Every structure is written in structure tokens, then in C-alpha cells.
Amino acid sequence: MTNISIVTIGDELLIGQVIDTNSAWMAQELNKAGFWVRRRVAIGDGRDDILNILREESADADIILMTGGLGPTADDITKAVLCEYFNSNLVVNEEALENVKNIFTKILRRPIIESNLKQAEVPAACQVIQNKRGTAPGMLFEKNKKIYISMPGVPHEMKGMMTDDVIPFLKNRFVSDYISHRTLLTAGIGESSLADHISKFESGLPAHIKLAYLPGYGMVRLRLTANAAQADSLERELDLSFANLKLLVKEWLVTDEDITLQEALGKLLTYRKQTISTAESCTGGYVAHLITSIPGSSAYFHGSVIAYDNEMKKKMLSVDPALLSAHGAVSEETVKAMVIGAIRQMKTDFAVATSGIMGPGGGSEEKPVGTVWIAVGDAHEIITRKLWFRFDRQRNIELTAINVLNLLRIFILSRPLQSRLKDLGN
Amino acid sequence: MTNISIVTIGDELLIGQVIDTNSAWMAQELNKAGFWVRRRVAIGDGRDDILNILREESADADIILMTGGLGPTADDITKAVLCEYFNSNLVVNEEALENVKNIFTKILRRPIIESNLKQAEVPAACQVIQNKRGTAPGMLFEKNKKIYISMPGVPHEMKGMMTDDVIPFLKNRFVSDYISHRTLLTAGIGESSLADHISKFESGLPAHIKLAYLPGYGMVRLRLTANAAQADSLERELDLSFANLKLLVKEWLVTDEDITLQEALGKLLTYRKQTISTAESCTGGYVAHLITSIPGSSAYFHGSVIAYDNEMKKKMLSVDPALLSAHGAVSEETVKAMVIGAIRQMKTDFAVATSGIMGPGGGSEEKPVGTVWIAVGDAHEIITRKLWFRFDRQRNIELTAINVLNLLRIFILSRPLQSRLKDLGN
């Protein structure tokens, strides 16, 4: 199989100031194209580090994809080191120079400075990959039958280059395997219980189909991966295993596609032509953000009231002040009243509400940090859950959001939808 | 200097289904403790991959920290491979077994299954690091004077183990360098212009102080890093360089601490004892989420109206329907009206508003995808900006949020605050 190493360059990765999202995206796209990423390595902006990794990775990989270290500033030394490794020297690439000038005169409308012009210099030994989204060109090298490609670290520039040039080049040049995945998402069951529940299924899988558990935020994703030299019967075989797996986990199944909970919810609402709104206290807009991160969500999402302050709960969601003083903001009664207020004010079929103590401060003996009430409902019925988390603020917010979106999904599925209900499937 | 390699294990990292946030956090903490991470590597759940990386990394690194591959499921093979590498065999660790039993009987209140009990098995050659937050114990090995530590991949379990056990052990065992950072955040100037502006400063820095540019979301973070065997005069020297740098970039300075824009805004509002609210259309709650991700934000954040639907803009923010039909939702007039509505409805000192077309659909010739209007203001004045982005939906949302929060910060600083104004500093 054709092997790829992904190398990301930059001191910021080694001191942890930046989280590397590029290489995950690259791995995903390469995988879809039938290439196997054998290793992802992050190194610093040091000459020796770069030279060493090029030597080491090229011993086992067929292709080395690099990102980062191509900026206009002095700490970006990748190009100089590539010249050294490929025994080459910097020359101006006219097309890249034209591109830099265009970006400054037509798009940024700022004067060009010396360091910007230097971005058009590339090692003479490389084949240039033009950057349609930024100033730093990509560079493709070949040495001892290995391919080396250097791309800028700016995510949308790298992504454009990968999609438009790098992946088409690799598919044309190398034999790619046939790799296929099936992924489903479960909620409400832990990884080990799930593994126990499907252990017979797992041990009965043929050798070329692998099962992986991907736990995250109260949900577990299960992935079947098959690979072979030819497609042939592989897809059918994978479909069969996947159908069996779905049946085994149907009690906890959120979706049988490789999508997020919020995408699954969006599909459900689009299909049912129904609408939602959110009334958020402790999640502070995060539930609305998850919903609106999906393109087309304006078709089913009307809006939200983020009622951080109790006055907001009274005024914007008509929560009874007497109820608030009797039970407090973090209570079953309050989240119920918030759902009622949201449905009335925002005129949606369904609404969700959250109220809790996310920490680190604000807890009491009766209601410690991590205490959360959530509610979902429509004009006829409201259901609630009390949650208790032990994590940090960010994680508590994320887990609350996931829980309330999943509770909403289950609630929606439980509600009749006139004549269309029988078509709904799961 | 003591060198560390971080190795993360799991096929999910190589097919890109998971973004590795663990190693960035680890690098940050190790750096604070004076250790240098030389390399971060992600590999798959394969026997050979794990054995090879242990051999390769131990050639140059003093310490190899591993995470992942310790789950209760069949795809997690790290322990078996560690037995092979260290020529050892699995034995039950009584304390770890007690811990697993406790977690199931006292916290999860679920029956223990066979695979959970197996989590208490460890290679006989290791020293166990007890896991106070989960079932998989950590393992410490020594071979040819190199230290190998294997930790679970679940972030809060790994973090607890690092803080409580691993870092104290390393500090005790190895000589750590003295490393110190100073970081500031700028907005409104590109990386290359900034580099040009401070090029003399950069070239005048002593050899043991390095300057790094960390661009992200319309902002550039500048970091000075110094390292030496002793602290001595290093801190003073670094302070002096940092003071010079701050002076040079003062026009674009957001904060001279290593904090986010939303944290800087929170500090400003807390100091001024003033309050904010948001009226969001295209950002869909993301601005509110950024604000409320900061502990203690309830002191200055009242709430938000997420008015995705135009009816919401009219009803909850009193935007004049005639204005909406005359100018459309994505217009200067609408965001101004949203700010006025937010301040009146939510009774805050300041408010921000966003309205735009985030894509991929919804654009027109007059207002293409990426067109955004933002506004910030108080009861006396409102300022607006038109933005135009060319990116994907997620990035457009994030950039809009960052722009509106920074505009708010600048607006707040421009407003007099009675007697306290002169103490404000920057």
C-alpha cells in the first residue's frame, strides 16, 4: 500500500500554543482517496529537526506531505532547509510573484513589502503548486522515487491546494488501495458496555474488516473499515456487517451516517418540516451555535434567548418570578418554564432549555458545580433530565449541549407526524 | 536539555476522525516545567508501528510519553506491545483492580464486566501510576536510562495523571532548563506587515531570546521565548525586550497577557463594572458562547437574542419591519437597530449585533456569501463595520465573532468611565 507521512512544522506545535487541525483533515481526505497515512509528526522550526525528519520519514514512506513554516517572517525557515536537502537554490517563480502582487493590489489593497515578494521565491529543484488563496506557493520535489510536497500551514490555503492539486496528482501517480468505511453514532451507553454487547459480532468479523471505537462527549462512534486491492464484493460485504451492527446497537443508535448529532437532528427536522428554538442559561449560546454550524439550519432554527441573567428569564421567556424565587434558576420548574416561554415567544414546534452551574465557581452544598437541568418539549408535553458532571467548564458546557440535543432528537422521534410518520424509518 | 517525545496512539488519529488536543496540552505543561518537546508523533494501533516508534524515539529522546490505546476494547493493543518491548508479561495490579471496582460500584453503579477487570492488568516490568479519574492505570518503564510513560487517551484522565504524577516525577528525576515566555496579542494588522514593522527589534534580540509569530483568526500573537540554564537576569532581560515590543505594536495591542480576546474583554468589563449583551443573527450564538466560556462571565454578560429568523428580529429586538423590508436583514440599518433593541431589552451598557451570509448558500449578486455587517454601541453611539469573507461557514462565523468582540473592546476603551478612566492604562 502507498504510505504517506504527514509532517507539520512550527515551534508553536511543540510548545502547545496551537492545536494542529490540519493533519486530521489531511488524513481524512487522503484516506477517502485510498491512501494510508502511516504517521503524523510535528516538529519545530529548526534546521536539524527538519533535515532529520525528511531523512527518517523518507526511509519508510512513499510520500511526505509537509505543512507550515512558509510564512514571510524570520522564524519560517522551511524553504531554506528544503534548498539544503534537495541541493538547490532559491529562484523567483514568475507566476507566484504575479499572484502575490495580485493579492496585494486587488484584494488586500495594501502596499507590498519586501518580505511579501520573497514569498514568490522557491527552490529551483521544485515544481511549483500555485496558491489560489494566499501568497505562499506549494512546492513538489522528487528524490529517489519519493515525493515530497510542502504546503502553507494556513488551513484554507492548504485545503484548497490538497483538493485542487495534491490529491489529483497522487491518485494519478500512485496506485491507491480501495478503502471503505461505515460509521454510526451511539449515545447513552459506555464504550466498555458497548464492546461487551457486540463482542461476538466483533470476533466474527473477517480479517479485512476492522472495528474501531471512537468515544467522545457522552457518545461512542463505531467504525467498520475494510480494505482490499479491489472494490469487487467488498462494499456488499461491508454493507452486510454494518446492517448487523446497526441491529445490535439500535437501542442507542443516533445515526448510521458519519455525521454529527446536530447534523442528524437537522436532517430529522428538515424531513419533518418542523422548527426549533433554544432557551439557554448555562450553555450560553453553545446549543444554538452547534445547531447553526450546519448549513441550511435557518430552515428549521428560529432563534434563541440566552438568558444568563434571571431578569432575562422573566422578561424574555416569561418565567414566573415567584417560581424563580421558590425553586431557583437551576431547577426542573425553571427549565420547564423556559421551554414554554421559548415555544410561545419564538413560535417553534419544539424548544430546549438548559440551566446549571458550570463552574469553577457558583456551586453550593445543595447544588454543587456540575448540577444541570435540561428540558425539551413541544406545546403538549415537556420532558426533563437532571445531569451531574464532574469536569471542567468547557467540557460541562459541551456535554450539556450534547445531552439536550440528543434528548430533543429522541423526543421528536416519539411525537407523531400525521401521515408521514410511517415513512420515517428509525 | 532534556528532550521529550510525545507519542499518541490510535488509528482514529491517522484517518482523521479525531483531532489530537492532548499533545498540545501536554507540550504546554511540559514547557512550563522547563522541558523541551522535540517531536510529537501520532501512529496507528499496530504492533509494528508501536514497536518501531519506541525504538526510533528512544534513540534521541530522554523521555517518551505515550497516550491512547489503553481502552477496554480489542482495538487497543498498547499494553500487549509494551510487554513485548520490555520483555515482560501482564499481571494484575491490586490497587488498580480496587480502583476499577470502586468506580463501577460507587460512581457508575453499573455491573463490572470482564473487559473492565482486565484494565487492572499491567506489564510486570512497569511501575503503576494510579488513575484517580478512570479505570486505565498509567505505566512507567525504564530501559537503557530512558523513561517511557504510557497514559490513557481520555483527556481529563491524562491531564490529572500528568499534573499529579508525571510532571513531579520528571522534575525530580531530570535536570530541567529554565524557559520563560512573554506573549501579547494583536489585531488589525497582518503577519507580514507586523514582521516588517518590528524587523529591527527582531534582529536586535540576543541569541537566547526568540520571537515567534502565531497568526490565527484575524489576530497575530507574538511570543518571546528565552531559555538558559539559570533564571538569574533572564526574567529582567525578557521584561525589557517585552516592554520594547509592546511599545512598538501598541496601535494593534489587544492584551499583553497570554489570554484570549474574550478573556481580555472580560477583564476590561469586570474592571469597569459594566455589562454587555449580544444580538446575533449570522453568528448564531457563537459570540455569546465565546463570552460565556470565560468563568465569571455572568458578572458582566446579561444574555443574548439569537434572531436567526426575521420575525425574531422584529419581536424580540423591536427592529422596525419597514426598515427590514427596505434594507434587508444583512444591512447597516438592521445591525444598528439590533444594537438599540438589545440595549433596551437586555438593559446592558453595551451591545453587539451581527448579520451576514455565512454560506455556502444564501448569497446574491448584491450580497454575496461572506457579506457581514457588525455593530457595537451603547445608549449614546453605535459604530458599524462591513466585513467580507471568502472562507467556509465555520471560519466565517469565527472571524465575524472575533471582529465584533475586538470592535467592542476598542469601543469600550473609547468611552469615558468617570473618575476611573485615568487608571485604565492601555
Interface residues (C-beta under 8 A of the other chain):
Chain A: D11 E12 L13 L14 I15 G16 Q17 V18 I19 D20 T21 S23 A24 W25 M26 A27 Q28 E29 N31 W36 V37 R38 R39 R40 V41 A42 I43 G44 D49 I53 E56 G71 P72 T73 A74 D75 L108 R110 I113 E114 S115 N116 R133 V154 P155 H156 H181 T183 G190 E191 S192 S193 A195 D196 S199 E202 S203 K210 L211 A212 Y213 L214 P215 G216 R221 R223 T225 T278 E280 T283 G284 G285 Y286 V287 A288 H289 I291 T292 S293 P295 G296 S297 S298 F301 H302 G303 S304 V305 I306 A307 Y308 D309 E311 M312 K315 M316 Q345 M346 K347 G359 P360 G361 G362 F391 D392 R393 Q394 R395 I397
Chain B: D11 E12 L13 L14 I15 G16 Q17 V18 I19 D20 T21 S23 A24 W25 M26 A27 Q28 E29 N31 W36 V37 R38 R39 R40 V41 A42 I43 G44 D49 I53 E56 G71 P72 T73 A74 D75 L108 R110 I113 E114 S115 N116 V154 H156 H181 T183 G190 E191 S192 S193 A195 D196 S199 E202 S203 K210 L211 A212 Y213 L214 P215 G216 R221 R223 T225 T278 E280 T283 G284 G285 Y286 V287 A288 H289 I291 T292 S293 P295 G296 S297 S298 F301 H302 G303 S304 V305 I306 A307 Y308 D309 E311 M312 K315 M316 Q345 M346 K347 G359 P360 G361 G362 R390 F391 D392 R393 Q394 R395 I397
